[in-house]
Amino acid sequence: MNYYSTNNPTSKVDFKEATIRGQAPDRGLYFPEQVPVIGDAFFENIEEYSNEEIAFKVIKPYVGSVIQANDLMKLVTETINFPMPLVKVKEGIYALELFHGPTLAFKDVGARFMSRCLAYFTKDRNEKVIVLVATSGDTGGAVANGFYDVPGVDVVILYPSGKVSSVQEKQLTTLGKNIHALEVSGTFDDCQQLVKQAFMDAELNKTLFLTSANSINVARWLPQQFYYFLAWKQWHDKDHPPVICVPSGNFGNICAGMLAHRSGLPVQHFIAACNANDTIPEYMVSGNYQSKKAIATLSNAMDVGDPSNFIRILELFDHQFGELKNKLSSYSISDEETKLTIEEVNRANHYLLDPHGAVGYKALQEYMYSHPGQQGIFLETAHPVKFYDVVEPVINAKVPLPLGMQEIMKKTKVSMKMGVGYEELRSYLLRR
Ligand SMILES: *Cc1c(COP(=O)(O)O)cnc(C)c1O
């Protein structure tokens, strides 16, 4: 399989090249040349396949021959080594729980797959690969965990001091080994700016092999298809495919689902659930794309005003707005509605949502009001404990920490403090 740049269809690379580069040199996003078609028989008999067999079948055509089949099987198995259950919340509404991985968010799937691909592709190099990443909280943890103890790879994470939750900070700063946390006395934007400067520093890139763990990387994007297939495997009513609602920020996750559907996965309709950052809900009404400045909300992993993966959805639909509208709806849910939803679902259905899942639940419910007779799945993208500061006051109770997290919270934070000046980061990287 080859990938072209969304900025230039004639510039093509294979999966290995696309993974190592992350973004195309012309700043476009890599997109697969064809979408593989999976036959109906597979979907009818999906329950007979193991999760690993399903994931392997999905990803194999995208990877092509750049990873040997037995190695790819191992890689896929390590990627999905935690449960992703479909849980009934109430009549007609199901949660696909994607938070049972090591950092309690769905990003574990993409991060684990990408880290292992990168290690595979660079294992014969003498120099170390340095993965440089800025995080506002969730991404850093998943990336750090995905790369933990991966040979030949060093990870340097920049996070804004005092601006990530205590659970998130522990996930970034307590791993040790090849994971290094830089605590920047600034904002997330400062961190991102520093990382950008490092990538643009031609001198530095001559001496060091720097790469990013950005969410637009194909090796992070494509494996997110796995759990849409696993949801179908668990779906009880194969004669009536579900509506699928995805809490969305950068739109990588929902785009993976739509790609899976294009391969043949039965899905009735997709819903992109957004918070107050309503660039796409507005686009789906007007057909006119207008990026906005991000607004801070309770579901902060979705605070994106110019979602970078949306171009891939447009590409999938050949930029035909009418066809896209037939398959995708989008809703904007306020913080007030988010809190009310967490409270109500906890009280009436004894199911505890995190703020991102709550946005998903509410958007699904709105769609179902206007389209009666459907059944739906929303993706529960994070464990509520990651956002206990939001959730606990709403339900007036404590959210217990899962066992693995209790261990992490006891560990000592190790970080290096740093200012916002680029020279400091540069000399740190050169010292490594
Ligand atoms: C990153 C994230 C999202 C948004 O996913 P996108 O692929 O960027 O749309 C939603 N929920 C949580 C918990 C996240 O961490």
The ligand as an SDF file (V2000), in Angstrom:
LIG
                    3D

 15 15  0  0  0  0  0  0  0  0999 V2000
   -7.7880   12.6350   22.2070 C   0  0  0  0  0  0  0  0  0  0  0  0
   -9.1010   12.3850   22.8640 C   0  0  0  0  0  0  0  0  0  0  0  0
  -10.3300   12.5580   22.1830 C   0  0  0  0  0  0  0  0  0  0  0  0
  -10.4090   13.1020   20.7710 C   0  0  0  0  0  0  0  0  0  0  0  0
   -9.9590   12.1770   19.8160 O   0  0  0  0  0  0  0  0  0  0  0  0
   -9.6340   12.6760   18.3270 P   0  0  0  0  0  0  0  0  0  0  0  0
   -9.1060   11.4860   17.6130 O   0  0  0  0  0  0  0  0  0  0  0  0
   -8.5920   13.7690   18.4860 O   0  0  0  0  0  0  0  0  0  0  0  0
  -10.8860   13.2060   17.7350 O   0  0  0  0  0  0  0  0  0  0  0  0
  -11.5080   12.2290   22.8390 C   0  0  0  0  0  0  0  0  0  0  0  0
  -11.4950   11.7880   24.1050 N   0  0  0  0  0  0  0  0  0  0  0  0
  -10.3500   11.6280   24.8170 C   0  0  0  0  0  0  0  0  0  0  0  0
  -10.4170   11.1400   26.2030 C   0  0  0  0  0  0  0  0  0  0  0  0
   -9.1080   11.9010   24.2070 C   0  0  0  0  0  0  0  0  0  0  0  0
   -7.9810   11.7440   24.9190 O   0  0  0  0  0  0  0  0  0  0  0  0
  1  2  1  0
  2  3  1  0
  2 14  2  0
  3  4  1  0
  3 10  2  0
  4  5  1  0
  5  6  1  0
  6  7  2  0
  6  8  1  0
  6  9  1  0
 10 11  1  0
 11 12  2  0
 12 13  1  0
 12 14  1  0
 14 15  1  0
M  END
$$$$
